Amino acid sequence: MRRIALEYLNNWKNRSNRKPLILRGARQVGKSYLVRIFAEKEGLDLLELNLETEIGIIECFQSKNPKEIITLLELKKNQKIVPGKTILFLDEIQKATEIFASLRYFYEQLPELHVILAGSLFDFVFEEHNFSMPVGRIEYFYLGPMTFKEFLEGLGKENLSQYLSSYSIQDKLSETLHEELLKLFKIYLVIGGMPEAVQIYRDTNSFLEVDRIKKSIL
């Protein structure tokens, strides 16, 4: 399902002064999915590292030289990292906060490499942090649940989503269209914007199945 955040990532990719990007947001809002889709759409190679399950990866970031870090990662993962053509994606970064300090060196010494980090519960991590933060050398983007327009597109109603994007309060809205949008908005309020819940509703049209997914997330 398309996320509006893809446009933000595309702008970030093309900036001349691009900084390592940290995706913030609750669990299950689609942070990892967003990065994978972005890499696919932009034709970039993706090296995804899960810092929750790949504990040994953390040792590769002890150097202050990003080129040395890349060499270690290439040897460990058996994948070539090419600045400008590869996205280095560090997932569950809250499990390895000591890596934050190395981000400044990527920004200062290897800015052409696309570096994205993602994690959950950052507010708690930052509140109690005892690690060095590279202030001014990283960028943040908060990814929330799907918006109503994203929800419409997820249900295959792209025309309605595009209509809302171009709609002005001065425009006349037909009663039929108004009722249709109200009906869909009420469904959106019941389902919410968690991508898996929207996906299961699209596939099954069952509120019971949606409720099962939401309970599993809780």
Rosetta constraint file for C-alpha pairs under 8 A:
AtomPair CA 1 CA 150 HARMONIC 7.97 0.50
AtomPair CA 1 CA 153 HARMONIC 7.44 0.50
AtomPair CA 1 CA 154 HARMONIC 5.47 0.50
AtomPair CA 2 CA 6 HARMONIC 7.71 0.50
AtomPair CA 2 CA 150 HARMONIC 6.92 0.50
AtomPair CA 2 CA 153 HARMONIC 7.31 0.50
AtomPair CA 2 CA 154 HARMONIC 7.22 0.50
AtomPair CA 3 CA 34 HARMONIC 7.44 0.50
AtomPair CA 3 CA 146 HARMONIC 7.43 0.50
AtomPair CA 3 CA 150 HARMONIC 6.37 0.50
AtomPair CA 4 CA 8 HARMONIC 7.46 0.50
AtomPair CA 4 CA 150 HARMONIC 7.26 0.50
AtomPair CA 5 CA 9 HARMONIC 6.39 0.50
AtomPair CA 5 CA 34 HARMONIC 7.89 0.50
AtomPair CA 5 CA 143 HARMONIC 7.42 0.50
AtomPair CA 6 CA 10 HARMONIC 6.18 0.50
AtomPair CA 6 CA 34 HARMONIC 7.20 0.50
AtomPair CA 6 CA 38 HARMONIC 6.40 0.50
AtomPair CA 7 CA 11 HARMONIC 6.33 0.50
AtomPair CA 8 CA 12 HARMONIC 6.17 0.50
AtomPair CA 9 CA 13 HARMONIC 6.08 0.50
AtomPair CA 9 CA 38 HARMONIC 7.43 0.50
AtomPair CA 10 CA 14 HARMONIC 6.48 0.50
AtomPair CA 10 CA 38 HARMONIC 7.93 0.50
AtomPair CA 11 CA 15 HARMONIC 6.41 0.50
AtomPair CA 12 CA 18 HARMONIC 6.33 0.50
AtomPair CA 13 CA 18 HARMONIC 6.93 0.50
AtomPair CA 13 CA 114 HARMONIC 7.19 0.50
AtomPair CA 14 CA 18 HARMONIC 7.59 0.50
AtomPair CA 17 CA 111 HARMONIC 7.69 0.50
AtomPair CA 18 CA 107 HARMONIC 7.86 0.50
AtomPair CA 18 CA 111 HARMONIC 6.73 0.50
AtomPair CA 18 CA 112 HARMONIC 7.92 0.50
AtomPair CA 19 CA 107 HARMONIC 5.71 0.50
AtomPair CA 19 CA 111 HARMONIC 6.90 0.50
AtomPair CA 19 CA 115 HARMONIC 7.84 0.50
AtomPair CA 19 CA 137 HARMONIC 6.07 0.50
AtomPair CA 19 CA 138 HARMONIC 5.23 0.50
AtomPair CA 19 CA 139 HARMONIC 5.99 0.50
AtomPair CA 20 CA 103 HARMONIC 6.78 0.50
AtomPair CA 20 CA 106 HARMONIC 7.49 0.50
AtomPair CA 20 CA 107 HARMONIC 6.61 0.50
AtomPair CA 20 CA 114 HARMONIC 6.92 0.50
AtomPair CA 20 CA 115 HARMONIC 4.89 0.50
AtomPair CA 20 CA 116 HARMONIC 5.86 0.50
AtomPair CA 20 CA 117 HARMONIC 7.69 0.50
AtomPair CA 20 CA 137 HARMONIC 7.31 0.50
AtomPair CA 20 CA 138 HARMONIC 5.10 0.50
AtomPair CA 20 CA 139 HARMONIC 6.15 0.50
AtomPair CA 21 CA 115 HARMONIC 6.35 0.50
AtomPair CA 21 CA 116 HARMONIC 4.79 0.50
AtomPair CA 21 CA 117 HARMONIC 6.15 0.50
AtomPair CA 21 CA 138 HARMONIC 6.01 0.50
AtomPair CA 21 CA 139 HARMONIC 4.79 0.50
AtomPair CA 21 CA 140 HARMONIC 5.73 0.50
AtomPair CA 21 CA 141 HARMONIC 7.27 0.50
AtomPair CA 22 CA 116 HARMONIC 5.86 0.50
AtomPair CA 22 CA 117 HARMONIC 4.66 0.50
AtomPair CA 22 CA 118 HARMONIC 5.62 0.50
AtomPair CA 22 CA 119 HARMONIC 7.97 0.50
AtomPair CA 22 CA 138 HARMONIC 7.29 0.50
AtomPair CA 22 CA 139 HARMONIC 6.10 0.50
AtomPair CA 22 CA 140 HARMONIC 4.84 0.50
AtomPair CA 22 CA 141 HARMONIC 6.30 0.50
AtomPair CA 23 CA 31 HARMONIC 6.83 0.50
AtomPair CA 23 CA 116 HARMONIC 7.35 0.50
AtomPair CA 23 CA 117 HARMONIC 6.04 0.50
AtomPair CA 23 CA 118 HARMONIC 4.62 0.50
AtomPair CA 23 CA 119 HARMONIC 6.76 0.50
AtomPair CA 23 CA 140 HARMONIC 6.05 0.50
AtomPair CA 23 CA 141 HARMONIC 5.06 0.50
AtomPair CA 23 CA 142 HARMONIC 5.86 0.50
AtomPair CA 23 CA 143 HARMONIC 6.75 0.50
AtomPair CA 24 CA 31 HARMONIC 7.89 0.50
AtomPair CA 24 CA 118 HARMONIC 6.18 0.50
AtomPair CA 24 CA 119 HARMONIC 6.02 0.50
AtomPair CA 24 CA 120 HARMONIC 6.38 0.50
AtomPair CA 24 CA 122 HARMONIC 6.91 0.50
AtomPair CA 24 CA 140 HARMONIC 7.08 0.50
AtomPair CA 24 CA 141 HARMONIC 6.07 0.50
AtomPair CA 24 CA 142 HARMONIC 4.66 0.50
AtomPair CA 24 CA 143 HARMONIC 6.06 0.50
AtomPair CA 25 CA 29 HARMONIC 6.95 0.50
AtomPair CA 25 CA 31 HARMONIC 7.46 0.50
AtomPair CA 25 CA 119 HARMONIC 7.19 0.50
AtomPair CA 25 CA 120 HARMONIC 5.80 0.50
AtomPair CA 25 CA 121 HARMONIC 7.53 0.50
AtomPair CA 25 CA 122 HARMONIC 7.99 0.50
AtomPair CA 25 CA 142 HARMONIC 5.59 0.50
AtomPair CA 25 CA 143 HARMONIC 5.13 0.50
AtomPair CA 25 CA 144 HARMONIC 5.90 0.50
AtomPair CA 26 CA 120 HARMONIC 5.38 0.50
AtomPair CA 26 CA 121 HARMONIC 6.74 0.50
AtomPair CA 26 CA 143 HARMONIC 7.99 0.50
AtomPair CA 26 CA 144 HARMONIC 7.21 0.50
AtomPair CA 27 CA 120 HARMONIC 5.79 0.50
AtomPair CA 28 CA 194 HARMONIC 6.91 0.50
AtomPair CA 28 CA 195 HARMONIC 7.49 0.50
AtomPair CA 28 CA 196 HARMONIC 7.80 0.50
AtomPair CA 28 CA 217 HARMONIC 7.51 0.50
AtomPair CA 29 CA 143 HARMONIC 7.09 0.50
AtomPair CA 29 CA 144 HARMONIC 6.19 0.50
AtomPair CA 29 CA 145 HARMONIC 5.33 0.50
AtomPair CA 29 CA 146 HARMONIC 7.73 0.50
AtomPair CA 29 CA 194 HARMONIC 5.68 0.50
AtomPair CA 29 CA 195 HARMONIC 6.27 0.50
AtomPair CA 30 CA 34 HARMONIC 5.89 0.50
AtomPair CA 30 CA 143 HARMONIC 7.96 0.50
AtomPair CA 30 CA 195 HARMONIC 6.75 0.50
AtomPair CA 31 CA 35 HARMONIC 6.57 0.50
AtomPair CA 31 CA 118 HARMONIC 6.69 0.50
AtomPair CA 31 CA 143 HARMONIC 6.93 0.50
AtomPair CA 32 CA 36 HARMONIC 6.36 0.50
AtomPair CA 32 CA 91 HARMONIC 7.21 0.50
AtomPair CA 32 CA 118 HARMONIC 7.26 0.50
AtomPair CA 33 CA 37 HARMONIC 6.16 0.50
AtomPair CA 34 CA 38 HARMONIC 6.04 0.50
AtomPair CA 35 CA 39 HARMONIC 6.17 0.50
AtomPair CA 35 CA 89 HARMONIC 7.81 0.50
AtomPair CA 36 CA 40 HARMONIC 6.28 0.50
AtomPair CA 36 CA 46 HARMONIC 7.35 0.50
AtomPair CA 37 CA 41 HARMONIC 6.08 0.50
AtomPair CA 38 CA 42 HARMONIC 6.08 0.50
AtomPair CA 39 CA 43 HARMONIC 5.92 0.50
AtomPair CA 39 CA 44 HARMONIC 4.88 0.50
AtomPair CA 39 CA 45 HARMONIC 6.56 0.50
AtomPair CA 39 CA 46 HARMONIC 6.28 0.50
AtomPair CA 39 CA 87 HARMONIC 7.16 0.50
AtomPair CA 40 CA 44 HARMONIC 6.37 0.50
AtomPair CA 40 CA 45 HARMONIC 7.86 0.50
AtomPair CA 44 CA 85 HARMONIC 5.31 0.50
AtomPair CA 44 CA 86 HARMONIC 5.46 0.50
AtomPair CA 44 CA 87 HARMONIC 6.59 0.50
AtomPair CA 45 CA 85 HARMONIC 6.20 0.50
AtomPair CA 45 CA 86 HARMONIC 4.56 0.50
AtomPair CA 45 CA 87 HARMONIC 6.11 0.50
AtomPair CA 46 CA 86 HARMONIC 5.77 0.50
AtomPair CA 46 CA 87 HARMONIC 4.95 0.50
AtomPair CA 46 CA 88 HARMONIC 6.43 0.50
AtomPair CA 46 CA 89 HARMONIC 7.09 0.50
AtomPair CA 47 CA 79 HARMONIC 7.58 0.50
AtomPair CA 47 CA 81 HARMONIC 7.76 0.50
AtomPair CA 47 CA 86 HARMONIC 7.14 0.50
AtomPair CA 47 CA 87 HARMONIC 6.13 0.50
AtomPair CA 47 CA 88 HARMONIC 5.16 0.50
AtomPair CA 47 CA 89 HARMONIC 5.95 0.50
AtomPair CA 48 CA 88 HARMONIC 6.42 0.50
AtomPair CA 48 CA 89 HARMONIC 4.72 0.50
AtomPair CA 48 CA 90 HARMONIC 6.11 0.50
AtomPair CA 48 CA 91 HARMONIC 7.15 0.50
AtomPair CA 49 CA 54 HARMONIC 7.09 0.50
AtomPair CA 49 CA 57 HARMONIC 7.76 0.50
AtomPair CA 49 CA 88 HARMONIC 7.96 0.50
AtomPair CA 49 CA 89 HARMONIC 6.14 0.50
AtomPair CA 49 CA 90 HARMONIC 4.98 0.50
AtomPair CA 49 CA 91 HARMONIC 5.96 0.50
AtomPair CA 50 CA 54 HARMONIC 5.73 0.50
AtomPair CA 50 CA 90 HARMONIC 6.16 0.50
AtomPair CA 50 CA 91 HARMONIC 4.79 0.50
AtomPair CA 50 CA 92 HARMONIC 6.06 0.50
AtomPair CA 50 CA 93 HARMONIC 8.00 0.50
AtomPair CA 51 CA 55 HARMONIC 5.90 0.50
AtomPair CA 51 CA 57 HARMONIC 7.00 0.50
AtomPair CA 51 CA 58 HARMONIC 7.29 0.50
AtomPair CA 51 CA 90 HARMONIC 6.84 0.50
AtomPair CA 51 CA 91 HARMONIC 6.06 0.50
AtomPair CA 51 CA 92 HARMONIC 5.55 0.50
AtomPair CA 51 CA 93 HARMONIC 6.17 0.50
AtomPair CA 51 CA 95 HARMONIC 6.22 0.50
AtomPair CA 51 CA 96 HARMONIC 6.59 0.50
AtomPair CA 52 CA 91 HARMONIC 7.87 0.50
AtomPair CA 52 CA 92 HARMONIC 5.91 0.50
AtomPair CA 52 CA 93 HARMONIC 7.89 0.50
AtomPair CA 52 CA 95 HARMONIC 5.92 0.50
AtomPair CA 56 CA 60 HARMONIC 7.74 0.50
AtomPair CA 57 CA 61 HARMONIC 7.62 0.50
AtomPair CA 57 CA 73 HARMONIC 7.59 0.50
AtomPair CA 58 CA 62 HARMONIC 7.57 0.50
AtomPair CA 58 CA 96 HARMONIC 6.89 0.50
AtomPair CA 58 CA 99 HARMONIC 7.24 0.50
AtomPair CA 60 CA 69 HARMONIC 5.60 0.50
AtomPair CA 60 CA 72 HARMONIC 5.90 0.50
AtomPair CA 60 CA 73 HARMONIC 6.61 0.50
AtomPair CA 61 CA 69 HARMONIC 5.72 0.50
AtomPair CA 61 CA 99 HARMONIC 6.33 0.50
AtomPair CA 61 CA 102 HARMONIC 6.78 0.50
AtomPair CA 62 CA 69 HARMONIC 7.87 0.50
AtomPair CA 62 CA 99 HARMONIC 7.98 0.50
AtomPair CA 62 CA 102 HARMONIC 7.81 0.50
AtomPair CA 63 CA 68 HARMONIC 6.83 0.50
AtomPair CA 63 CA 69 HARMONIC 6.42 0.50
AtomPair CA 63 CA 102 HARMONIC 7.82 0.50
AtomPair CA 64 CA 102 HARMONIC 6.29 0.50
AtomPair CA 64 CA 105 HARMONIC 6.45 0.50
AtomPair CA 65 CA 69 HARMONIC 6.49 0.50
AtomPair CA 65 CA 105 HARMONIC 6.76 0.50
AtomPair CA 65 CA 109 HARMONIC 7.93 0.50
AtomPair CA 66 CA 70 HARMONIC 6.12 0.50
AtomPair CA 66 CA 102 HARMONIC 7.85 0.50
AtomPair CA 66 CA 105 HARMONIC 6.28 0.50
AtomPair CA 66 CA 106 HARMONIC 5.71 0.50
AtomPair CA 66 CA 109 HARMONIC 7.14 0.50
AtomPair CA 66 CA 110 HARMONIC 6.82 0.50
AtomPair CA 67 CA 71 HARMONIC 6.23 0.50
AtomPair CA 67 CA 110 HARMONIC 7.82 0.50
AtomPair CA 68 CA 72 HARMONIC 6.34 0.50
AtomPair CA 69 CA 73 HARMONIC 6.25 0.50
AtomPair CA 70 CA 74 HARMONIC 6.05 0.50
AtomPair CA 70 CA 81 HARMONIC 6.86 0.50
AtomPair CA 71 CA 75 HARMONIC 6.30 0.50
AtomPair CA 72 CA 76 HARMONIC 6.10 0.50
AtomPair CA 73 CA 77 HARMONIC 5.86 0.50
AtomPair CA 73 CA 78 HARMONIC 7.82 0.50
AtomPair CA 73 CA 79 HARMONIC 7.92 0.50
AtomPair CA 74 CA 78 HARMONIC 5.22 0.50
AtomPair CA 74 CA 79 HARMONIC 5.08 0.50
AtomPair CA 74 CA 80 HARMONIC 5.58 0.50
AtomPair CA 74 CA 81 HARMONIC 6.61 0.50
AtomPair CA 75 CA 79 HARMONIC 7.34 0.50
AtomPair CA 81 CA 85 HARMONIC 7.81 0.50
AtomPair CA 81 CA 86 HARMONIC 5.77 0.50
AtomPair CA 81 CA 88 HARMONIC 7.92 0.50
AtomPair CA 82 CA 86 HARMONIC 5.35 0.50
AtomPair CA 82 CA 113 HARMONIC 7.47 0.50
AtomPair CA 83 CA 110 HARMONIC 7.86 0.50
AtomPair CA 83 CA 112 HARMONIC 5.49 0.50
AtomPair CA 83 CA 113 HARMONIC 4.17 0.50
AtomPair CA 83 CA 114 HARMONIC 7.00 0.50
AtomPair CA 84 CA 112 HARMONIC 5.47 0.50
AtomPair CA 84 CA 113 HARMONIC 5.40 0.50
AtomPair CA 84 CA 114 HARMONIC 6.65 0.50
AtomPair CA 85 CA 113 HARMONIC 7.75 0.50
AtomPair CA 86 CA 113 HARMONIC 6.94 0.50
AtomPair CA 86 CA 114 HARMONIC 6.54 0.50
AtomPair CA 87 CA 113 HARMONIC 7.07 0.50
AtomPair CA 87 CA 114 HARMONIC 4.87 0.50
AtomPair CA 87 CA 115 HARMONIC 5.87 0.50
AtomPair CA 87 CA 116 HARMONIC 7.13 0.50
AtomPair CA 88 CA 113 HARMONIC 7.65 0.50
AtomPair CA 88 CA 114 HARMONIC 6.17 0.50
AtomPair CA 88 CA 115 HARMONIC 4.86 0.50
AtomPair CA 88 CA 116 HARMONIC 6.22 0.50
AtomPair CA 89 CA 115 HARMONIC 6.10 0.50
AtomPair CA 89 CA 116 HARMONIC 4.87 0.50
AtomPair CA 89 CA 117 HARMONIC 5.68 0.50
AtomPair CA 89 CA 118 HARMONIC 7.81 0.50
AtomPair CA 90 CA 115 HARMONIC 7.95 0.50
AtomPair CA 90 CA 116 HARMONIC 6.36 0.50
AtomPair CA 90 CA 117 HARMONIC 4.67 0.50
AtomPair CA 90 CA 118 HARMONIC 6.43 0.50
AtomPair CA 91 CA 117 HARMONIC 5.74 0.50
AtomPair CA 91 CA 118 HARMONIC 4.88 0.50
AtomPair CA 91 CA 119 HARMONIC 6.10 0.50
AtomPair CA 92 CA 96 HARMONIC 7.89 0.50
AtomPair CA 92 CA 117 HARMONIC 7.77 0.50
AtomPair CA 92 CA 118 HARMONIC 5.83 0.50
AtomPair CA 92 CA 119 HARMONIC 4.39 0.50
AtomPair CA 92 CA 120 HARMONIC 6.90 0.50
AtomPair CA 93 CA 97 HARMONIC 6.35 0.50
AtomPair CA 93 CA 99 HARMONIC 7.93 0.50
AtomPair CA 93 CA 117 HARMONIC 6.40 0.50
AtomPair CA 93 CA 118 HARMONIC 5.97 0.50
AtomPair CA 93 CA 119 HARMONIC 5.18 0.50
AtomPair CA 94 CA 119 HARMONIC 5.68 0.50
AtomPair CA 94 CA 120 HARMONIC 6.83 0.50
AtomPair CA 94 CA 121 HARMONIC 7.48 0.50
AtomPair CA 94 CA 122 HARMONIC 6.69 0.50
AtomPair CA 94 CA 125 HARMONIC 6.83 0.50
AtomPair CA 97 CA 131 HARMONIC 6.93 0.50
AtomPair CA 98 CA 102 HARMONIC 8.00 0.50
AtomPair CA 98 CA 131 HARMONIC 6.24 0.50
AtomPair CA 98 CA 132 HARMONIC 7.61 0.50
AtomPair CA 99 CA 103 HARMONIC 7.10 0.50
AtomPair CA 100 CA 104 HARMONIC 7.97 0.50
AtomPair CA 100 CA 131 HARMONIC 7.79 0.50
AtomPair CA 100 CA 132 HARMONIC 6.91 0.50
AtomPair CA 100 CA 133 HARMONIC 6.09 0.50
AtomPair CA 100 CA 134 HARMONIC 6.97 0.50
AtomPair CA 101 CA 131 HARMONIC 7.55 0.50
AtomPair CA 101 CA 132 HARMONIC 5.40 0.50
AtomPair CA 101 CA 133 HARMONIC 5.82 0.50
AtomPair CA 101 CA 134 HARMONIC 5.93 0.50
AtomPair CA 102 CA 106 HARMONIC 6.91 0.50
AtomPair CA 103 CA 107 HARMONIC 6.41 0.50
AtomPair CA 103 CA 134 HARMONIC 6.75 0.50
AtomPair CA 103 CA 137 HARMONIC 7.36 0.50
AtomPair CA 103 CA 138 HARMONIC 7.24 0.50
AtomPair CA 104 CA 108 HARMONIC 6.07 0.50
AtomPair CA 104 CA 134 HARMONIC 5.46 0.50
AtomPair CA 104 CA 137 HARMONIC 5.58 0.50
AtomPair CA 104 CA 138 HARMONIC 7.46 0.50
AtomPair CA 105 CA 109 HARMONIC 5.51 0.50
AtomPair CA 105 CA 110 HARMONIC 7.21 0.50
AtomPair CA 106 CA 110 HARMONIC 4.81 0.50
AtomPair CA 106 CA 111 HARMONIC 5.94 0.50
AtomPair CA 106 CA 113 HARMONIC 7.63 0.50
AtomPair CA 107 CA 111 HARMONIC 4.74 0.50
AtomPair CA 107 CA 137 HARMONIC 6.21 0.50
AtomPair CA 107 CA 138 HARMONIC 7.76 0.50
AtomPair CA 121 CA 125 HARMONIC 6.63 0.50
AtomPair CA 122 CA 126 HARMONIC 5.97 0.50
AtomPair CA 123 CA 127 HARMONIC 6.09 0.50
AtomPair CA 124 CA 128 HARMONIC 6.48 0.50
AtomPair CA 125 CA 129 HARMONIC 5.70 0.50
AtomPair CA 134 CA 138 HARMONIC 6.71 0.50
AtomPair CA 145 CA 192 HARMONIC 7.80 0.50
AtomPair CA 145 CA 193 HARMONIC 4.63 0.50
AtomPair CA 145 CA 194 HARMONIC 5.25 0.50
AtomPair CA 145 CA 195 HARMONIC 7.11 0.50
AtomPair CA 146 CA 150 HARMONIC 5.61 0.50
AtomPair CA 146 CA 151 HARMONIC 6.08 0.50
AtomPair CA 146 CA 192 HARMONIC 7.89 0.50
AtomPair CA 146 CA 193 HARMONIC 4.34 0.50
AtomPair CA 146 CA 194 HARMONIC 6.34 0.50
AtomPair CA 146 CA 195 HARMONIC 6.65 0.50
AtomPair CA 147 CA 151 HARMONIC 6.04 0.50
AtomPair CA 147 CA 193 HARMONIC 6.46 0.50
AtomPair CA 148 CA 152 HARMONIC 6.24 0.50
AtomPair CA 148 CA 185 HARMONIC 7.19 0.50
AtomPair CA 148 CA 188 HARMONIC 6.87 0.50
AtomPair CA 148 CA 193 HARMONIC 7.78 0.50
AtomPair CA 149 CA 153 HARMONIC 6.43 0.50
AtomPair CA 149 CA 161 HARMONIC 5.00 0.50
AtomPair CA 149 CA 164 HARMONIC 7.54 0.50
AtomPair CA 150 CA 154 HARMONIC 6.08 0.50
AtomPair CA 150 CA 161 HARMONIC 7.42 0.50
AtomPair CA 151 CA 155 HARMONIC 6.39 0.50
AtomPair CA 151 CA 188 HARMONIC 7.19 0.50
AtomPair CA 151 CA 193 HARMONIC 6.99 0.50
AtomPair CA 151 CA 198 HARMONIC 7.08 0.50
AtomPair CA 152 CA 156 HARMONIC 6.50 0.50
AtomPair CA 152 CA 157 HARMONIC 5.12 0.50
AtomPair CA 152 CA 158 HARMONIC 6.43 0.50
AtomPair CA 152 CA 160 HARMONIC 7.02 0.50
AtomPair CA 152 CA 161 HARMONIC 5.90 0.50
AtomPair CA 152 CA 184 HARMONIC 7.97 0.50
AtomPair CA 153 CA 157 HARMONIC 5.03 0.50
AtomPair CA 153 CA 158 HARMONIC 4.66 0.50
AtomPair CA 153 CA 161 HARMONIC 6.35 0.50
AtomPair CA 154 CA 198 HARMONIC 7.07 0.50
AtomPair CA 154 CA 199 HARMONIC 7.31 0.50
AtomPair CA 154 CA 202 HARMONIC 7.49 0.50
AtomPair CA 155 CA 198 HARMONIC 7.82 0.50
AtomPair CA 155 CA 202 HARMONIC 5.74 0.50
AtomPair CA 157 CA 161 HARMONIC 6.62 0.50
AtomPair CA 158 CA 162 HARMONIC 6.12 0.50
AtomPair CA 159 CA 163 HARMONIC 6.06 0.50
AtomPair CA 160 CA 164 HARMONIC 6.28 0.50
AtomPair CA 161 CA 165 HARMONIC 6.37 0.50
AtomPair CA 162 CA 166 HARMONIC 6.48 0.50
AtomPair CA 163 CA 167 HARMONIC 5.93 0.50
AtomPair CA 167 CA 171 HARMONIC 6.68 0.50
AtomPair CA 173 CA 177 HARMONIC 6.84 0.50
AtomPair CA 173 CA 178 HARMONIC 6.49 0.50
AtomPair CA 174 CA 178 HARMONIC 6.11 0.50
AtomPair CA 175 CA 179 HARMONIC 6.12 0.50
AtomPair CA 176 CA 180 HARMONIC 6.32 0.50
AtomPair CA 177 CA 181 HARMONIC 6.18 0.50
AtomPair CA 178 CA 182 HARMONIC 6.15 0.50
AtomPair CA 179 CA 183 HARMONIC 6.14 0.50
AtomPair CA 180 CA 184 HARMONIC 6.32 0.50
AtomPair CA 181 CA 185 HARMONIC 5.97 0.50
AtomPair CA 182 CA 186 HARMONIC 6.21 0.50
AtomPair CA 183 CA 187 HARMONIC 6.47 0.50
AtomPair CA 184 CA 188 HARMONIC 6.17 0.50
AtomPair CA 185 CA 189 HARMONIC 6.23 0.50
AtomPair CA 186 CA 190 HARMONIC 6.44 0.50
AtomPair CA 187 CA 191 HARMONIC 6.14 0.50
AtomPair CA 188 CA 192 HARMONIC 5.46 0.50
AtomPair CA 188 CA 193 HARMONIC 7.25 0.50
AtomPair CA 191 CA 197 HARMONIC 6.60 0.50
AtomPair CA 191 CA 198 HARMONIC 6.80 0.50
AtomPair CA 191 CA 207 HARMONIC 7.56 0.50
AtomPair CA 191 CA 210 HARMONIC 6.71 0.50
AtomPair CA 191 CA 211 HARMONIC 7.94 0.50
AtomPair CA 192 CA 197 HARMONIC 7.45 0.50
AtomPair CA 192 CA 198 HARMONIC 7.58 0.50
AtomPair CA 193 CA 197 HARMONIC 7.27 0.50
AtomPair CA 193 CA 198 HARMONIC 6.66 0.50
AtomPair CA 194 CA 198 HARMONIC 6.42 0.50
AtomPair CA 195 CA 199 HARMONIC 6.03 0.50
AtomPair CA 196 CA 200 HARMONIC 6.13 0.50
AtomPair CA 196 CA 213 HARMONIC 7.18 0.50
AtomPair CA 197 CA 201 HARMONIC 6.26 0.50
AtomPair CA 197 CA 210 HARMONIC 5.24 0.50
AtomPair CA 197 CA 211 HARMONIC 7.94 0.50
AtomPair CA 197 CA 213 HARMONIC 5.94 0.50
AtomPair CA 197 CA 214 HARMONIC 6.61 0.50
AtomPair CA 198 CA 202 HARMONIC 6.20 0.50
AtomPair CA 198 CA 210 HARMONIC 7.61 0.50
AtomPair CA 199 CA 203 HARMONIC 6.24 0.50
AtomPair CA 200 CA 204 HARMONIC 5.87 0.50
AtomPair CA 200 CA 205 HARMONIC 7.45 0.50
AtomPair CA 200 CA 206 HARMONIC 7.80 0.50
AtomPair CA 200 CA 209 HARMONIC 6.84 0.50
AtomPair CA 200 CA 210 HARMONIC 6.20 0.50
AtomPair CA 200 CA 213 HARMONIC 7.98 0.50
AtomPair CA 201 CA 205 HARMONIC 4.61 0.50
AtomPair CA 201 CA 206 HARMONIC 5.75 0.50
AtomPair CA 201 CA 207 HARMONIC 6.84 0.50
AtomPair CA 201 CA 209 HARMONIC 7.27 0.50
AtomPair CA 201 CA 210 HARMONIC 6.04 0.50
AtomPair CA 204 CA 209 HARMONIC 7.47 0.50
AtomPair CA 206 CA 210 HARMONIC 6.45 0.50
AtomPair CA 207 CA 211 HARMONIC 6.09 0.50
AtomPair CA 208 CA 212 HARMONIC 6.32 0.50
AtomPair CA 209 CA 213 HARMONIC 6.43 0.50
AtomPair CA 210 CA 214 HARMONIC 6.29 0.50
AtomPair CA 211 CA 215 HARMONIC 6.13 0.50
AtomPair CA 212 CA 216 HARMONIC 6.30 0.50
AtomPair CA 213 CA 217 HARMONIC 6.35 0.50
AtomPair CA 214 CA 218 HARMONIC 6.26 0.50
